[in-house]
Amino acid sequence: MELSDKELHILDVYESEEYYRASVKPVLEDGSEVEADVYVWKEEFRPMLEEAPWSYAEFLTQHSTAYFAMTVQFAEQCLKDELLQNA
């Protein structure tokens, strides 16, 4: 999926200063490579990470409501900013 510079900027803002975007070339099951960008946790923020492995099930039960509410709020702000810039 190709994203515009503007779309990448929105993702960069969303991911915040704890991450940096890096280009990688993952190898697919068929042996081919693709170019991709990933967000990597910055070493300076490592103390903020929890020791326990991440659990999708735990995320759904304990954090998903807040996460999705924050995501919707961010998307709404992006749309408002877009409308203001194009007004």
Buried (B, 14 or more C-beta within 10 A) or exposed (E): EEEEEEEEEBEBEBBEEBBEEEEEEEEEEEEEEEEEEEBEEEEEEEEEEEEEEEEEEEEEEEEEEEEEEEEEEEEEEBEEEEEEEEE
